[in-house]
């Protein structure tokens, strides 16, 4: 298959190494076998071979077959011991082919046959005749080149599968977190509409008998409210789970209870509230609470028993949240891997926090600190 890609830095380095090796061996004389005649032609052959090596990954099959065929003809027409650079180039081309094409393809089988023909011709043209040790070295080195090519191709395939699986898991995590947020918001909206409906009914019962028009309007509002609740339950009821029963009760007013829980787990955490607290919409209040909760859970999970600070800053039109831990205590190491693990109640750590911030058009940043700790900062518009 033709790969429309320019040579990489590694391709250039390999090609230059092959070219320099070929020129140096031809000019300096081979350690085994007499020096060649027509030295300029062989130097030119080394340069042309290096050019082929440079573009070997674009057309690996064609370059291997052409190189093998030319050398087989040379060995047949003018039998002489092959130079080391000739054999090593064959190994490089064989490795490249098997790392680029499927091992069960016609190209792979043909490439193996071409390399086998090269090795047989090289050994047959050797003078003095090749011994069993020479044969063994040639076969083993060819097998190593072929095996390395197959291993590289398998590694690439596994890496691609891992990347696809990671992307799929990330999408699933986002979907699950959004479903969990939807369950909680469903409870909030249903509860609020139910309260509005009941209050409307209470006002209707307080009307005088001559206020029939007002009574009809309020009755219509009650009916619409009940219909809205039923519609919510019908459309979002499938999203409900055992975790949604009391989720709407959580809010920033319950941070003290949350901090007591994480302190009991070994996290020394301090809370600082800045600005004048203002009443928050139920959904925003819940999301702010969850962001703090998941940030503290991540700190405890990754840094272990350490110190952390939570800052809740009420600013004009914005709510700023900051959770910073001081990193693992001396003698402990931070848990390996990015902070993407599950958060509380089946959440997904940073994914869940970002989804909650984005739900209210806010922003969330998270990352390691120069001091060795980890910080999470969220800005939620009010």
N, C-alpha and C positions, 0 to 999 in steps of 0.2 A: 504494500500500500504506500502511496506517495505521501510523504509528510511535508506539507508546506510550512516549514519553519526554518529560520536562519540558524546557522551553526552557533552553538553556545560557546562560552569561554572554555569549557571542558573539551569540546570538539577541537577548538583551536590548539589547546595545549597538547592533546593527543596527536594531532596532525603534525605540529611542529616537532614533537619528540620523535615521531616516526621518521620525518624528513631528516632531522639532524643525525639520528642514529644511522640511517641508511648512508648519508654522505660521509659521516665519520668512518664507518666500517669500510666503505669502498675506497676512500682516500688513504686511510691508515693501514689498510691491508687486513684481511680476515685472519683471525687467530687459527683457524683450521682451513686448510686448502690453499691453493696458490692464488695469487692476485689475478684479477680478471683482466682480460684484454678489453679494449674499447672502453676505457674508464669513463669518458664523458657521457657515453650512452647510458651506462649504469647509474651515474649520478643523476642524469635526467630521469631515468626510470624511478629512482628514489623520490625525486620531487613530484612526479606524476602520481606515484603511489600515495604520497602524503596528501595531495589534493583529493584523491579518492577517499582517503580516511576522513578528511574534513567533512565531506558530504555523505558519509556512510550511513547516517541515520535517516537521510531523506529517501534513499533507494538502497536499503541494505542488501536486498536479494540480488539486484543487478550488479552492484559493485563486487559482492563476494563471488558471484559466478564469473564475471569478467576477469577478476584477478586470478581466480583459481585456474580458469581455462588458459590464460596467457602463460602462467607459470608451468602448467602441465605441458604445454607445447614447447616451452623453452627447455624443460627437462628432457623431453623426447628428442628434440632436434639437436641440442648441444648439451649432452649429459655432463654435469659438473655439480659439485657440492653446493647446495643452496646457502646463501648468506643468512646469518641469524635474523637480520631485519625482515627478510622475506617470510620466514616462518612465523615470527612474532606478529607481523601484519596479518597473516592468515588467521591467527588466533583471535586478534582484535575484531576482524570482520565476522568471524564465526560467532563470537560473543555478542556482537551487535545484532546480528540477524536473529538469533534465538531470544534476545531480549525484546525484540520489536514485533515478531510475528507469533501466531499461535503454534505451539509445538506439534500439533496434529495437522498442520496445514501442509499443502503441497510445497510451498516455498521452504518451510523448515526442513522437510525430508530431502528436497533437492539440494539445499544448502549443505546438509550433512554429507550427502553423496559427493558433492563438489569438494568439500574439505577432505573427505576420505581419499578422493582421487589425488588431491594435492599431496597429501602425506605419503601415499604409496609411490607417486612419481618422484617425490623428493628423496625418499629412501632408496628407490631403485637407481636414481642417478648419482647417488653418493659415491665418491671415490676417495679413499678405499671403501669397499662395500660396508654398508651399515651393519653393525652387530646387534645382538639381541638387546643390549643395553640402550643403544640408540633408538631402536624400535619402541622399546618400553617408554622411554622418555617422550618420544613424539606422541604416542598414543595417550599417555597420561596427561600431558599438557593439553592436548586437544580435548580430552574428556573434561578437564578442569574448565577450559574456556566455555565449552558447551553447557556444562552444569551451572557455571556462574551466570551465563545468559538466561537460562531457564529460571534460576533463582531470582534474578533481578526482575524478570517479567512477572513472576508470581508475587513478589513484593509489591510491585506497582499495582497489580490487580487487587491485592488485599488492602493497600492504602486507599485505592479508589472506593472500594466497598466500605471501608471504615469511614471515609469522608461522607459518602451517601447516607450511611446509617446515622452518623452524627447529625447531619442536616435533618434527616427524618425525625430523630429523637428530639431535636430542638423544636421542630414544628409541632410535634405531639405535645411537648411540654408547654408551648405557648397556648395550644388549643385547650389543654387541660386546665391551665391557669385561668384562661378566659372563661371557661365553663364554671370554674369555682367562683370567680368574681360575679358571673351572671347569677349563680345560685344565691349569693349573698345579697346582690342588688334586687333580685326578685323578692326576697323576703322583706327588704326595706321598703320597696315600692308598694307591695301588697299590704304591708302593715300600715303605711301612711295613708293609702287610699281607703283602707277599712276604717281608720280613725276619722277621716274626713266624712265618710258616709254616715258613721254613727253620730257624729256631731251634727250633721245636717238633719238627721232624723230627730235628734233631740230638740233642735230649734223648731222643726215643723210641729212637734207636739206642743210647743209653747205658744203657738199662734192663736189669736182669737178666732172665734167661729166665723166672723165676717171677712177674714183674710183668706178667702178661698183661692184667689189667684196666686198669692204667695205660697200657699200650701201646695198647689199644683206644681209650681216651679221647684220647690224644695223636694217634692216627691220625685220629680223628673231627675233632679240631681242625684238623689239616693239611688234610683234605678240605674242611672248611668254609672255611678260609682261601683255598685254591685256587679254590673256587667263588666266593668274594667277589671275588677279583681278576678272574676271568673275567667276572663280572657287571658289574664296573666298566668293564672294557674294552668289553663289549658295549653298555652304556648310554651311556657317555661317550666312546667311541672316536671318534665322529664329530666331537667337539669338538677333537680333537688336531690340531695343525698343526706346521709345521716349527719354530715358536718354542718348542714345549713340550718339546723333547728334553732341555734342560739347565736349564730354568727353576727346578727345585726345588733346584738347588745354590746359588742366591743366598740371602744372609742378611746380617744386620748384621755378621757376622764378616768380610764381604768389602767393608765400606765403604771401607777404605783403597784397595782396587783401584779402586773406583768414583770416589773423589776424585782418584786419579791420572789417570783418564781425563778428567774434566771440567777438571782443571788443564791438561792438555795441550791442551784446546780453548780455553783462555784465561780460565777462571773461577778466580779466586783464592779458594779455599774453605778454611776452618778447621773442624776437628772437635773438639767437646768432649763427653766422656762423663762423666755424673754418676751417682752412686749405684753400687751393686754390681751388675755385670752378672749376670743369671741366665739359665739355659737357657730358650729360648723354644720353644713348639710350632712345628713346621716351617711350617705355614700362616701363623701370625702373624709368624714371622721373615721369611718371604718378602714378606708384605704390607708390613711396616715398611720393608724394603729398597726395595721398589718405590715407596713413598711418597716416600722421600728421593730416589730416582733421578729420578722424574718432576718433583719440585719443583726439583731442580738443572737438569734439562733445560729446564724452563720459564724459569728464571732466565737461563740462557745464551741462550735463544731470544729472550726479550723485552727483556732488559737488555743483552745483549751481554757482552763481556769486562768483568767487574766483580768486586766482592768479595762473598763470601757466607759465612755461618756456619751450621754444622749442629750441633745439640745433641741428644744422645740421653740422656734422663734416666730412669733406672730408679728408680721410686718403689714403695712398698708397694702391690701389687695393680694398678699401672698402668705403662705405658710411654709417656713423653712424647717426642714428636719435634717439632723446630722447625727450619725452614729459612728463613733470612732473607737477602735480597740487599740491597745498598746502592743499587740503582738504576743507571741508565746513567752511565758516566763523563762528565765534562765534555766538551761538544762533541758528544755523541751524544744521540739521542732514543729513548725507549722505543718498541718496536714497537707499532703501533696495534692496538686490538681487545682484547676480554677474553681471559683466559688459558684458552681452551678447546681449543687446538689439540692435535694428536696428541702423545702422550708417547712414551717409548721403546718400541720393539718394537710399534708400532701401537696404543699406548694412546691415551687421550683426555684427558690433562692432569688438570684439576681433577675431571672426571667420574670418571676412573679412581681418583684418590686418595680421593674420597668413597666410592666403591663398596667399596674395600678396607677403609676404616675401618668402614663400616657392616657389612661382613661379620663383623666381630668385636665388634659392638655398641659401637664406638668413635665418636668425633666428630672432625670435621676442619673447621677454619676457615681461610679464606684471604682476603687482601685487601691493598690498598695501605697503606703506612705513612705517617705524617706526615712522615717524613724523606725520602720520595721512593722508598723501596724497596718490596719486596713480601715478605710473610711468609706462611708455611704452618705451621700448628700442628695436630698430631694427638695424640689421647689414646686409647690402646688398652688395654682391660682385660686383665690377665694371668690 
